Amino acid sequence: MNKVVTILSIFGSFIIYALTVDLFEQLFMFVLFGFIPGRAEPLTANQMLFIYGFATIVVTTYSLYVPIKRFLVYVDNRLSLKHSRTA
């Protein structure tokens, strides 16, 4: 019970802090328009495309890590089996 209260308190404190410094608005403006707090001009379309592409690659790789690893092990086993037959 104490752990739940502690987690809820920390989460509530974060929400209050985020609302105080407009964190959600700044995040929304960055994702949609490329505005970075403290900069006068937004990011260019190419820079935002690079950021979105990099984030997509990271999330996809993380979510498909196990299937990719299984596939690479399978390919490695097939190649080592093929090399052992020819040698």
PDB file with one MODEL, atoms N, CA, C and O in Angstrom:
MODEL        1
ATOM      1  N   MET A   1       0.817  -1.191   0.000  1.00  0.00           N
ATOM      2  CA  MET A   1       0.000   0.000   0.000  1.00  0.00           C
ATOM      3  C   MET A   1       0.860   1.254   0.000  1.00  0.00           C
ATOM      4  O   MET A   1       0.551   2.217  -0.701  1.00  0.00           O
ATOM      5  N   ASN A   2       1.942   1.250   0.784  1.00  0.00           N
ATOM      6  CA  ASN A   2       2.823   2.410   0.833  1.00  0.00           C
ATOM      7  C   ASN A   2       3.490   2.651  -0.513  1.00  0.00           C
ATOM      8  O   ASN A   2       3.704   3.795  -0.913  1.00  0.00           O
ATOM      9  N   LYS A   3       3.821   1.556  -1.214  1.00  0.00           N
ATOM     10  CA  LYS A   3       4.463   1.676  -2.519  1.00  0.00           C
ATOM     11  C   LYS A   3       3.511   2.334  -3.527  1.00  0.00           C
ATOM     12  O   LYS A   3       3.935   3.168  -4.327  1.00  0.00           O
ATOM     13  N   VAL A   4       2.246   1.964  -3.487  1.00  0.00           N
ATOM     14  CA  VAL A   4       1.252   2.539  -4.394  1.00  0.00           C
ATOM     15  C   VAL A   4       1.085   4.030  -4.117  1.00  0.00           C
ATOM     16  O   VAL A   4       1.025   4.834  -5.047  1.00  0.00           O
ATOM     17  N   VAL A   5       1.012   4.393  -2.859  1.00  0.00           N
ATOM     18  CA  VAL A   5       0.865   5.803  -2.490  1.00  0.00           C
ATOM     19  C   VAL A   5       2.089   6.592  -2.942  1.00  0.00           C
ATOM     20  O   VAL A   5       1.953   7.708  -3.442  1.00  0.00           O
ATOM     21  N   THR A   6       3.276   6.028  -2.772  1.00  0.00           N
ATOM     22  CA  THR A   6       4.503   6.703  -3.186  1.00  0.00           C
ATOM     23  C   THR A   6       4.522   6.913  -4.695  1.00  0.00           C
ATOM     24  O   THR A   6       4.853   8.002  -5.166  1.00  0.00           O
ATOM     25  N   ILE A   7       4.170   5.877  -5.459  1.00  0.00           N
ATOM     26  CA  ILE A   7       4.164   5.976  -6.921  1.00  0.00           C
ATOM     27  C   ILE A   7       3.145   7.012  -7.378  1.00  0.00           C
ATOM     28  O   ILE A   7       3.442   7.828  -8.250  1.00  0.00           O
ATOM     29  N   LEU A   8       1.948   6.988  -6.799  1.00  0.00           N
ATOM     30  CA  LEU A   8       0.923   7.965  -7.169  1.00  0.00           C
ATOM     31  C   LEU A   8       1.349   9.384  -6.804  1.00  0.00           C
ATOM     32  O   LEU A   8       1.057  10.328  -7.538  1.00  0.00           O
ATOM     33  N   SER A   9       2.027   9.538  -5.692  1.00  0.00           N
ATOM     34  CA  SER A   9       2.498  10.860  -5.282  1.00  0.00           C
ATOM     35  C   SER A   9       3.556  11.388  -6.245  1.00  0.00           C
ATOM     36  O   SER A   9       3.515  12.555  -6.634  1.00  0.00           O
ATOM     37  N   ILE A  10       4.489  10.546  -6.625  1.00  0.00           N
ATOM     38  CA  ILE A  10       5.525  10.954  -7.579  1.00  0.00           C
ATOM     39  C   ILE A  10       4.895  11.290  -8.932  1.00  0.00           C
ATOM     40  O   ILE A  10       5.259  12.287  -9.555  1.00  0.00           O
ATOM     41  N   PHE A  11       3.957  10.466  -9.385  1.00  0.00           N
ATOM     42  CA  PHE A  11       3.281  10.712 -10.657  1.00  0.00           C
ATOM     43  C   PHE A  11       2.494  12.022 -10.611  1.00  0.00           C
ATOM     44  O   PHE A  11       2.523  12.801 -11.564  1.00  0.00           O
ATOM     45  N   GLY A  12       1.796  12.262  -9.507  1.00  0.00           N
ATOM     46  CA  GLY A  12       1.052  13.505  -9.354  1.00  0.00           C
ATOM     47  C   GLY A  12       1.963  14.713  -9.329  1.00  0.00           C
ATOM     48  O   GLY A  12       1.643  15.748  -9.913  1.00  0.00           O
ATOM     49  N   SER A  13       3.102  14.587  -8.654  1.00  0.00           N
ATOM     50  CA  SER A  13       4.071  15.686  -8.624  1.00  0.00           C
ATOM     51  C   SER A  13       4.601  15.988 -10.018  1.00  0.00           C
ATOM     52  O   SER A  13       4.776  17.151 -10.381  1.00  0.00           O
ATOM     53  N   PHE A  14       4.856  14.943 -10.800  1.00  0.00           N
ATOM     54  CA  PHE A  14       5.323  15.142 -12.161  1.00  0.00           C
ATOM     55  C   PHE A  14       4.265  15.850 -13.010  1.00  0.00           C
ATOM     56  O   PHE A  14       4.594  16.747 -13.787  1.00  0.00           O
ATOM     57  N   ILE A  15       3.011  15.456 -12.869  1.00  0.00           N
ATOM     58  CA  ILE A  15       1.929  16.092 -13.628  1.00  0.00           C
ATOM     59  C   ILE A  15       1.821  17.575 -13.262  1.00  0.00           C
ATOM     60  O   ILE A  15       1.679  18.421 -14.145  1.00  0.00           O
ATOM     61  N   ILE A  16       1.888  17.888 -11.982  1.00  0.00           N
ATOM     62  CA  ILE A  16       1.819  19.288 -11.556  1.00  0.00           C
ATOM     63  C   ILE A  16       3.002  20.078 -12.113  1.00  0.00           C
ATOM     64  O   ILE A  16       2.827  21.198 -12.593  1.00  0.00           O
ATOM     65  N   TYR A  17       4.195  19.508 -12.054  1.00  0.00           N
ATOM     66  CA  TYR A  17       5.379  20.165 -12.603  1.00  0.00           C
ATOM     67  C   TYR A  17       5.240  20.373 -14.107  1.00  0.00           C
ATOM     68  O   TYR A  17       5.536  21.451 -14.622  1.00  0.00           O
ATOM     69  N   ALA A  18       4.785  19.327 -14.812  1.00  0.00           N
ATOM     70  CA  ALA A  18       4.635  19.413 -16.270  1.00  0.00           C
ATOM     71  C   ALA A  18       3.624  20.482 -16.662  1.00  0.00           C
ATOM     72  O   ALA A  18       3.829  21.198 -17.641  1.00  0.00           O
ATOM     73  N   LEU A  19       2.550  20.594 -15.916  1.00  0.00           N
ATOM     74  CA  LEU A  19       1.564  21.625 -16.210  1.00  0.00           C
ATOM     75  C   LEU A  19       2.093  23.017 -15.893  1.00  0.00           C
ATOM     76  O   LEU A  19       1.733  23.987 -16.561  1.00  0.00           O
ATOM     77  N   THR A  20       2.935  23.118 -14.890  1.00  0.00           N
ATOM     78  CA  THR A  20       3.496  24.413 -14.504  1.00  0.00           C
ATOM     79  C   THR A  20       4.446  24.956 -15.572  1.00  0.00           C
ATOM     80  O   THR A  20       4.417  26.149 -15.874  1.00  0.00           O
ATOM     81  N   VAL A  21       5.281  24.100 -16.140  1.00  0.00           N
ATOM     82  CA  VAL A  21       6.267  24.553 -17.128  1.00  0.00           C
ATOM     83  C   VAL A  21       5.781  24.355 -18.559  1.00  0.00           C
ATOM     84  O   VAL A  21       6.572  24.479 -19.494  1.00  0.00           O
ATOM     85  N   ASP A  22       4.508  24.054 -18.751  1.00  0.00           N
ATOM     86  CA  ASP A  22       3.919  23.835 -20.075  1.00  0.00           C
ATOM     87  C   ASP A  22       4.646  22.744 -20.866  1.00  0.00           C
ATOM     88  O   ASP A  22       4.869  22.888 -22.068  1.00  0.00           O
ATOM     89  N   LEU A  23       5.008  21.670 -20.198  1.00  0.00           N
ATOM     90  CA  LEU A  23       5.736  20.592 -20.845  1.00  0.00           C
ATOM     91  C   LEU A  23       4.914  19.931 -21.948  1.00  0.00           C
ATOM     92  O   LEU A  23       5.443  19.615 -23.014  1.00  0.00           O
ATOM     93  N   PHE A  24       3.635  19.722 -21.697  1.00  0.00           N
ATOM     94  CA  PHE A  24       2.794  19.063 -22.686  1.00  0.00           C
ATOM     95  C   PHE A  24       2.622  19.937 -23.931  1.00  0.00           C
ATOM     96  O   PHE A  24       2.645  19.432 -25.054  1.00  0.00           O
ATOM     97  N   GLU A  25       2.450  21.239 -23.731  1.00  0.00           N
ATOM     98  CA  GLU A  25       2.317  22.150 -24.866  1.00  0.00           C
ATOM     99  C   GLU A  25       3.607  22.194 -25.678  1.00  0.00           C
ATOM    100  O   GLU A  25       3.565  22.184 -26.908  1.00  0.00           O
ATOM    101  N   GLN A  26       4.752  22.242 -24.999  1.00  0.00           N
ATOM    102  CA  GLN A  26       6.028  22.280 -25.696  1.00  0.00           C
ATOM    103  C   GLN A  26       6.279  20.984 -26.455  1.00  0.00           C
ATOM    104  O   GLN A  26       6.785  21.013 -27.576  1.00  0.00           O
ATOM    105  N   LEU A  27       5.933  19.859 -25.862  1.00  0.00           N
ATOM    106  CA  LEU A  27       6.084  18.576 -26.546  1.00  0.00           C
ATOM    107  C   LEU A  27       5.173  18.509 -27.769  1.00  0.00           C
ATOM    108  O   LEU A  27       5.583  18.035 -28.829  1.00  0.00           O
ATOM    109  N   PHE A  28       3.951  18.978 -27.621  1.00  0.00           N
ATOM    110  CA  PHE A  28       2.995  19.011 -28.727  1.00  0.00           C
ATOM    111  C   PHE A  28       3.514  19.897 -29.863  1.00  0.00           C
ATOM    112  O   PHE A  28       3.436  19.513 -31.030  1.00  0.00           O
ATOM    113  N   MET A  29       4.036  21.067 -29.534  1.00  0.00           N
ATOM    114  CA  MET A  29       4.554  21.978 -30.554  1.00  0.00           C
ATOM    115  C   MET A  29       5.791  21.397 -31.239  1.00  0.00           C
ATOM    116  O   MET A  29       5.992  21.615 -32.434  1.00  0.00           O
ATOM    117  N   PHE A  30       6.623  20.661 -30.497  1.00  0.00           N
ATOM    118  CA  PHE A  30       7.799  20.047 -31.116  1.00  0.00           C
ATOM    119  C   PHE A  30       7.388  18.950 -32.080  1.00  0.00           C
ATOM    120  O   PHE A  30       7.874  18.904 -33.210  1.00  0.00           O
ATOM    121  N   VAL A  31       6.498  18.066 -31.649  1.00  0.00           N
ATOM    122  CA  VAL A  31       6.108  16.931 -32.489  1.00  0.00           C
ATOM    123  C   VAL A  31       5.398  17.403 -33.754  1.00  0.00           C
ATOM    124  O   VAL A  31       5.659  16.876 -34.835  1.00  0.00           O
ATOM    125  N   LEU A  32       4.515  18.377 -33.640  1.00  0.00           N
ATOM    126  CA  LEU A  32       3.752  18.798 -34.816  1.00  0.00           C
ATOM    127  C   LEU A  32       4.484  19.814 -35.698  1.00  0.00           C
ATOM    128  O   LEU A  32       4.410  19.740 -36.924  1.00  0.00           O
ATOM    129  N   PHE A  33       5.176  20.745 -35.085  1.00  0.00           N
ATOM    130  CA  PHE A  33       5.708  21.856 -35.863  1.00  0.00           C
ATOM    131  C   PHE A  33       7.221  22.017 -35.795  1.00  0.00           C
ATOM    132  O   PHE A  33       7.773  22.839 -36.527  1.00  0.00           O
ATOM    133  N   GLY A  34       7.905  21.269 -34.951  1.00  0.00           N
ATOM    134  CA  GLY A  34       9.355  21.365 -34.870  1.00  0.00           C
ATOM    135  C   GLY A  34       9.865  22.540 -34.071  1.00  0.00           C
ATOM    136  O   GLY A  34      11.027  22.919 -34.214  1.00  0.00           O
ATOM    137  N   PHE A  35       9.021  23.134 -33.225  1.00  0.00           N
ATOM    138  CA  PHE A  35       9.463  24.241 -32.380  1.00  0.00           C
ATOM    139  C   PHE A  35      10.226  23.699 -31.180  1.00  0.00           C
ATOM    140  O   PHE A  35       9.729  22.837 -30.456  1.00  0.00           O
ATOM    141  N   ILE A  36      11.424  24.204 -30.976  1.00  0.00           N
ATOM    142  CA  ILE A  36      12.223  23.840 -29.817  1.00  0.00           C
ATOM    143  C   ILE A  36      12.216  25.030 -28.879  1.00  0.00           C
ATOM    144  O   ILE A  36      12.506  26.147 -29.307  1.00  0.00           O
ATOM    145  N   PRO A  37      11.889  24.822 -27.601  1.00  0.00           N
ATOM    146  CA  PRO A  37      11.870  25.950 -26.656  1.00  0.00           C
ATOM    147  C   PRO A  37      13.233  26.636 -26.590  1.00  0.00           C
ATOM    148  O   PRO A  37      14.266  25.978 -26.460  1.00  0.00           O
ATOM    149  N   GLY A  38      13.222  27.957 -26.680  1.00  0.00           N
ATOM    150  CA  GLY A  38      14.451  28.724 -26.616  1.00  0.00           C
ATOM    151  C   GLY A  38      15.033  29.078 -27.972  1.00  0.00           C
ATOM    152  O   GLY A  38      15.983  29.856 -28.051  1.00  0.00           O
ATOM    153  N   ARG A  39      14.482  28.523 -29.032  1.00  0.00           N
ATOM    154  CA  ARG A  39      14.955  28.849 -30.386  1.00  0.00           C
ATOM    155  C   ARG A  39      13.934  29.740 -31.076  1.00  0.00           C
ATOM    156  O   ARG A  39      12.731  29.597 -30.858  1.00  0.00           O
ATOM    157  N   ALA A  40      14.404  30.643 -31.893  1.00  0.00           N
ATOM    158  CA  ALA A  40      13.502  31.573 -32.579  1.00  0.00           C
ATOM    159  C   ALA A  40      12.820  30.915 -33.774  1.00  0.00           C
ATOM    160  O   ALA A  40      11.642  31.160 -34.032  1.00  0.00           O
ATOM    161  N   GLU A  41      13.564  30.073 -34.508  1.00  0.00           N
ATOM    162  CA  GLU A  41      12.996  29.459 -35.700  1.00  0.00           C
ATOM    163  C   GLU A  41      12.793  27.955 -35.477  1.00  0.00           C
ATOM    164  O   GLU A  41      13.548  27.335 -34.729  1.00  0.00           O
ATOM    165  N   PRO A  42      11.790  27.376 -36.115  1.00  0.00           N
ATOM    166  CA  PRO A  42      11.553  25.938 -35.964  1.00  0.00           C
ATOM    167  C   PRO A  42      12.567  25.134 -36.770  1.00  0.00           C
ATOM    168  O   PRO A  42      13.312  25.681 -37.583  1.00  0.00           O
ATOM    169  N   LEU A  43      12.579  23.837 -36.529  1.00  0.00           N
ATOM    170  CA  LEU A  43      13.430  22.945 -37.311  1.00  0.00           C
ATOM    171  C   LEU A  43      12.896  22.856 -38.736  1.00  0.00           C
ATOM    172  O   LEU A  43      11.705  23.052 -38.977  1.00  0.00           O
ATOM    173  N   THR A  44      13.786  22.559 -39.670  1.00  0.00           N
ATOM    174  CA  THR A  44      13.346  22.401 -41.053  1.00  0.00           C
ATOM    175  C   THR A  44      12.631  21.067 -41.219  1.00  0.00           C
ATOM    176  O   THR A  44      12.695  20.192 -40.355  1.00  0.00           O
ATOM    177  N   ALA A  45      11.952  20.938 -42.347  1.00  0.00           N
ATOM    178  CA  ALA A  45      11.229  19.692 -42.616  1.00  0.00           C
ATOM    179  C   ALA A  45      12.187  18.509 -42.711  1.00  0.00           C
ATOM    180  O   ALA A  45      11.861  17.415 -42.249  1.00  0.00           O
ATOM    181  N   ASN A  46      13.356  18.709 -43.296  1.00  0.00           N
ATOM    182  CA  ASN A  46      14.328  17.614 -43.408  1.00  0.00           C
ATOM    183  C   ASN A  46      14.837  17.166 -42.034  1.00  0.00           C
ATOM    184  O   ASN A  46      15.026  15.973 -41.798  1.00  0.00           O
ATOM    185  N   GLN A  47      15.054  18.121 -41.136  1.00  0.00           N
ATOM    186  CA  GLN A  47      15.498  17.760 -39.788  1.00  0.00           C
ATOM    187  C   GLN A  47      14.417  16.984 -39.046  1.00  0.00           C
ATOM    188  O   GLN A  47      14.713  15.998 -38.371  1.00  0.00           O
ATOM    189  N   MET A  48      13.169  17.422 -39.168  1.00  0.00           N
ATOM    190  CA  MET A  48      12.071  16.702 -38.512  1.00  0.00           C
ATOM    191  C   MET A  48      11.895  15.311 -39.119  1.00  0.00           C
ATOM    192  O   MET A  48      11.619  14.352 -38.398  1.00  0.00           O
ATOM    193  N   LEU A  49      12.053  15.192 -40.439  1.00  0.00           N
ATOM    194  CA  LEU A  49      11.953  13.892 -41.088  1.00  0.00           C
ATOM    195  C   LEU A  49      13.046  12.958 -40.582  1.00  0.00           C
ATOM    196  O   LEU A  49      12.796  11.773 -40.358  1.00  0.00           O
ATOM    197  N   PHE A  50      14.247  13.482 -40.402  1.00  0.00           N
ATOM    198  CA  PHE A  50      15.335  12.675 -39.857  1.00  0.00           C
ATOM    199  C   PHE A  50      15.019  12.216 -38.441  1.00  0.00           C
ATOM    200  O   PHE A  50      15.250  11.055 -38.101  1.00  0.00           O
ATOM    201  N   ILE A  51      14.492  13.114 -37.611  1.00  0.00           N
ATOM    202  CA  ILE A  51      14.150  12.759 -36.232  1.00  0.00           C
ATOM    203  C   ILE A  51      13.052  11.700 -36.207  1.00  0.00           C
ATOM    204  O   ILE A  51      13.152  10.726 -35.461  1.00  0.00           O
ATOM    205  N   TYR A  52      11.999  11.880 -37.019  1.00  0.00           N
ATOM    206  CA  TYR A  52      10.916  10.897 -37.070  1.00  0.00           C
ATOM    207  C   TYR A  52      11.409   9.557 -37.598  1.00  0.00           C
ATOM    208  O   TYR A  52      11.026   8.505 -37.085  1.00  0.00           O
ATOM    209  N   GLY A  53      12.251   9.592 -38.615  1.00  0.00           N
ATOM    210  CA  GLY A  53      12.790   8.347 -39.166  1.00  0.00           C
ATOM    211  C   GLY A  53      13.651   7.607 -38.162  1.00  0.00           C
ATOM    212  O   GLY A  53      13.553   6.387 -38.024  1.00  0.00           O
ATOM    213  N   PHE A  54      14.498   8.351 -37.460  1.00  0.00           N
ATOM    214  CA  PHE A  54      15.353   7.726 -36.445  1.00  0.00           C
ATOM    215  C   PHE A  54      14.511   7.126 -35.321  1.00  0.00           C
ATOM    216  O   PHE A  54      14.780   6.016 -34.862  1.00  0.00           O
ATOM    217  N   ALA A  55      13.497   7.860 -34.881  1.00  0.00           N
ATOM    218  CA  ALA A  55      12.620   7.343 -33.821  1.00  0.00           C
ATOM    219  C   ALA A  55      11.877   6.100 -34.296  1.00  0.00           C
ATOM    220  O   ALA A  55      11.702   5.156 -33.525  1.00  0.00           O
ATOM    221  N   THR A  56      11.440   6.084 -35.546  1.00  0.00           N
ATOM    222  CA  THR A  56      10.753   4.914 -36.093  1.00  0.00           C
ATOM    223  C   THR A  56      11.669   3.705 -36.132  1.00  0.00           C
ATOM    224  O   THR A  56      11.258   2.601 -35.774  1.00  0.00           O
ATOM    225  N   ILE A  57      12.901   3.901 -36.561  1.00  0.00           N
ATOM    226  CA  ILE A  57      13.856   2.798 -36.617  1.00  0.00           C
ATOM    227  C   ILE A  57      14.147   2.258 -35.216  1.00  0.00           C
ATOM    228  O   ILE A  57      14.209   1.044 -35.021  1.00  0.00           O
ATOM    229  N   VAL A  58      14.324   3.143 -34.250  1.00  0.00           N
ATOM    230  CA  VAL A  58      14.614   2.710 -32.877  1.00  0.00           C
ATOM    231  C   VAL A  58      13.444   1.915 -32.301  1.00  0.00           C
ATOM    232  O   VAL A  58      13.648   0.848 -31.722  1.00  0.00           O
ATOM    233  N   VAL A  59      12.224   2.424 -32.455  1.00  0.00           N
ATOM    234  CA  VAL A  59      11.055   1.743 -31.895  1.00  0.00           C
ATOM    235  C   VAL A  59      10.816   0.408 -32.598  1.00  0.00           C
ATOM    236  O   VAL A  59      10.512  -0.589 -31.943  1.00  0.00           O
ATOM    237  N   THR A  60      10.950   0.378 -33.915  1.00  0.00           N
ATOM    238  CA  THR A  60      10.745  -0.867 -34.656  1.00  0.00           C
ATOM    239  C   THR A  60      11.795  -1.904 -34.289  1.00  0.00           C
ATOM    240  O   THR A  60      11.469  -3.073 -34.083  1.00  0.00           O
ATOM    241  N   THR A  61      13.045  -1.487 -34.206  1.00  0.00           N
ATOM    242  CA  THR A  61      14.106  -2.420 -33.836  1.00  0.00           C
ATOM    243  C   THR A  61      13.898  -2.955 -32.433  1.00  0.00           C
ATOM    244  O   THR A  61      14.085  -4.147 -32.188  1.00  0.00           O
ATOM    245  N   TYR A  62      13.514  -2.086 -31.508  1.00  0.00           N
ATOM    246  CA  TYR A  62      13.279  -2.530 -30.141  1.00  0.00           C
ATOM    247  C   TYR A  62      12.114  -3.507 -30.063  1.00  0.00           C
ATOM    248  O   TYR A  62      12.190  -4.511 -29.354  1.00  0.00           O
ATOM    249  N   SER A  63      11.035  -3.219 -30.788  1.00  0.00           N
ATOM    250  CA  SER A  63       9.865  -4.085 -30.701  1.00  0.00           C
ATOM    251  C   SER A  63      10.056  -5.393 -31.439  1.00  0.00           C
ATOM    252  O   SER A  63       9.423  -6.389 -31.089  1.00  0.00           O
ATOM    253  N   LEU A  64      10.908  -5.422 -32.449  1.00  0.00           N
ATOM    254  CA  LEU A  64      11.138  -6.651 -33.219  1.00  0.00           C
ATOM    255  C   LEU A  64      12.484  -7.290 -32.913  1.00  0.00           C
ATOM    256  O   LEU A  64      12.977  -8.090 -33.708  1.00  0.00           O
ATOM    257  N   TYR A  65      13.087  -6.955 -31.777  1.00  0.00           N
ATOM    258  CA  TYR A  65      14.418  -7.458 -31.445  1.00  0.00           C
ATOM    259  C   TYR A  65      14.463  -8.978 -31.385  1.00  0.00           C
ATOM    260  O   TYR A  65      15.365  -9.589 -31.958  1.00  0.00           O
ATOM    261  N   VAL A  66      13.518  -9.593 -30.708  1.00  0.00           N
ATOM    262  CA  VAL A  66      13.533 -11.056 -30.556  1.00  0.00           C
ATOM    263  C   VAL A  66      13.326 -11.755 -31.899  1.00  0.00           C
ATOM    264  O   VAL A  66      14.093 -12.664 -32.214  1.00  0.00           O
ATOM    265  N   PRO A  67      12.318 -11.376 -32.716  1.00  0.00           N
ATOM    266  CA  PRO A  67      12.185 -12.044 -34.017  1.00  0.00           C
ATOM    267  C   PRO A  67      13.393 -11.829 -34.931  1.00  0.00           C
ATOM    268  O   PRO A  67      13.788 -12.743 -35.654  1.00  0.00           O
ATOM    269  N   ILE A  68      13.979 -10.638 -34.905  1.00  0.00           N
ATOM    270  CA  ILE A  68      15.166 -10.391 -35.726  1.00  0.00           C
ATOM    271  C   ILE A  68      16.322 -11.265 -35.260  1.00  0.00           C
ATOM    272  O   ILE A  68      17.053 -11.829 -36.074  1.00  0.00           O
ATOM    273  N   LYS A  69      16.480 -11.374 -33.943  1.00  0.00           N
ATOM    274  CA  LYS A  69      17.560 -12.201 -33.405  1.00  0.00           C
ATOM    275  C   LYS A  69      17.359 -13.664 -33.777  1.00  0.00           C
ATOM    276  O   LYS A  69      18.314 -14.339 -34.160  1.00  0.00           O
ATOM    277  N   ARG A  70      16.123 -14.166 -33.670  1.00  0.00           N
ATOM    278  CA  ARG A  70      15.840 -15.549 -34.071  1.00  0.00           C
ATOM    279  C   ARG A  70      16.150 -15.772 -35.543  1.00  0.00           C
ATOM    280  O   ARG A  70      16.734 -16.790 -35.913  1.00  0.00           O
ATOM    281  N   PHE A  71      15.756 -14.815 -36.385  1.00  0.00           N
ATOM    282  CA  PHE A  71      16.009 -14.942 -37.815  1.00  0.00           C
ATOM    283  C   PHE A  71      17.504 -14.963 -38.105  1.00  0.00           C
ATOM    284  O   PHE A  71      17.962 -15.775 -38.909  1.00  0.00           O
ATOM    285  N   LEU A  72      18.269 -14.086 -37.466  1.00  0.00           N
ATOM    286  CA  LEU A  72      19.707 -14.049 -37.700  1.00  0.00           C
ATOM    287  C   LEU A  72      20.388 -15.325 -37.215  1.00  0.00           C
ATOM    288  O   LEU A  72      21.326 -15.803 -37.853  1.00  0.00           O
ATOM    289  N   VAL A  73      19.934 -15.879 -36.103  1.00  0.00           N
ATOM    290  CA  VAL A  73      20.483 -17.153 -35.624  1.00  0.00           C
ATOM    291  C   VAL A  73      20.144 -18.262 -36.610  1.00  0.00           C
ATOM    292  O   VAL A  73      20.986 -19.114 -36.894  1.00  0.00           O
ATOM    293  N   TYR A  74      18.930 -18.264 -37.133  1.00  0.00           N
ATOM    294  CA  TYR A  74      18.524 -19.252 -38.117  1.00  0.00           C
ATOM    295  C   TYR A  74      19.388 -19.162 -39.376  1.00  0.00           C
ATOM    296  O   TYR A  74      19.856 -20.179 -39.889  1.00  0.00           O
ATOM    297  N   VAL A  75      19.595 -17.943 -39.867  1.00  0.00           N
ATOM    298  CA  VAL A  75      20.426 -17.751 -41.060  1.00  0.00           C
ATOM    299  C   VAL A  75      21.857 -18.177 -40.779  1.00  0.00           C
ATOM    300  O   VAL A  75      22.482 -18.824 -41.619  1.00  0.00           O
ATOM    301  N   ASP A  76      22.383 -17.830 -39.623  1.00  0.00           N
ATOM    302  CA  ASP A  76      23.742 -18.223 -39.265  1.00  0.00           C
ATOM    303  C   ASP A  76      23.870 -19.739 -39.203  1.00  0.00           C
ATOM    304  O   ASP A  76      24.857 -20.298 -39.681  1.00  0.00           O
ATOM    305  N   ASN A  77      22.883 -20.406 -38.620  1.00  0.00           N
ATOM    306  CA  ASN A  77      22.924 -21.865 -38.553  1.00  0.00           C
ATOM    307  C   ASN A  77      22.865 -22.480 -39.946  1.00  0.00           C
ATOM    308  O   ASN A  77      23.584 -23.437 -40.231  1.00  0.00           O
ATOM    309  N   ARG A  78      22.015 -21.938 -40.814  1.00  0.00           N
ATOM    310  CA  ARG A  78      21.910 -22.456 -42.179  1.00  0.00           C
ATOM    311  C   ARG A  78      23.217 -22.259 -42.945  1.00  0.00           C
ATOM    312  O   ARG A  78      23.654 -23.151 -43.673  1.00  0.00           O
ATOM    313  N   LEU A  79      23.844 -21.085 -42.782  1.00  0.00           N
ATOM    314  CA  LEU A  79      25.095 -20.826 -43.480  1.00  0.00           C
ATOM    315  C   LEU A  79      26.223 -21.695 -42.947  1.00  0.00           C
ATOM    316  O   LEU A  79      27.035 -22.202 -43.721  1.00  0.00           O
ATOM    317  N   SER A  80      26.281 -21.870 -41.632  1.00  0.00           N
ATOM    318  CA  SER A  80      27.349 -22.713 -41.069  1.00  0.00           C
ATOM    319  C   SER A  80      27.129 -24.171 -41.462  1.00  0.00           C
ATOM    320  O   SER A  80      28.096 -24.906 -41.662  1.00  0.00           O
ATOM    321  N   LEU A  81      25.872 -24.598 -41.575  1.00  0.00           N
ATOM    322  CA  LEU A  81      25.573 -25.965 -42.012  1.00  0.00           C
ATOM    323  C   LEU A  81      25.984 -26.129 -43.476  1.00  0.00           C
ATOM    324  O   LEU A  81      26.533 -27.168 -43.845  1.00  0.00           O
ATOM    325  N   LYS A  82      25.730 -25.127 -44.311  1.00  0.00           N
ATOM    326  CA  LYS A  82      26.082 -25.197 -45.729  1.00  0.00           C
ATOM    327  C   LYS A  82      27.610 -25.226 -45.891  1.00  0.00           C
ATOM    328  O   LYS A  82      28.128 -25.959 -46.733  1.00  0.00           O
ATOM    329  N   HIS A  83      28.332 -24.431 -45.086  1.00  0.00           N
ATOM    330  CA  HIS A  83      29.799 -24.417 -45.171  1.00  0.00           C
ATOM    331  C   HIS A  83      30.386 -25.713 -44.664  1.00  0.00           C
ATOM    332  O   HIS A  83      31.417 -26.156 -45.170  1.00  0.00           O
ATOM    333  N   SER A  84      29.763 -26.335 -43.682  1.00  0.00           N
ATOM    334  CA  SER A  84      30.301 -27.584 -43.167  1.00  0.00           C
ATOM    335  C   SER A  84      30.098 -28.715 -44.163  1.00  0.00           C
ATOM    336  O   SER A  84      30.887 -29.660 -44.167  1.00  0.00           O
ATOM    337  N   ARG A  85      29.078 -28.659 -45.005  1.00  0.00           N
ATOM    338  CA  ARG A  85      28.851 -29.685 -46.032  1.00  0.00           C
ATOM    339  C   ARG A  85      29.854 -29.557 -47.170  1.00  0.00           C
ATOM    340  O   ARG A  85      30.284 -30.561 -47.739  1.00  0.00           O
ATOM    341  N   THR A  86      30.231 -28.311 -47.506  1.00  0.00           N
ATOM    342  CA  THR A  86      31.165 -28.130 -48.627  1.00  0.00           C
ATOM    343  C   THR A  86      32.597 -28.376 -48.216  1.00  0.00           C
ATOM    344  O   THR A  86      33.435 -28.655 -49.073  1.00  0.00           O
ATOM    345  N   ALA A  87      32.910 -28.285 -46.936  1.00  0.00           N
ATOM    346  CA  ALA A  87      34.313 -28.469 -46.502  1.00  0.00           C
ATOM    347  C   ALA A  87      34.674 -29.912 -46.317  1.00  0.00           C
ATOM    348  O   ALA A  87      35.809 -30.223 -45.957  1.00  0.00           O
TER     349      ALA A  87
ENDMDL
END
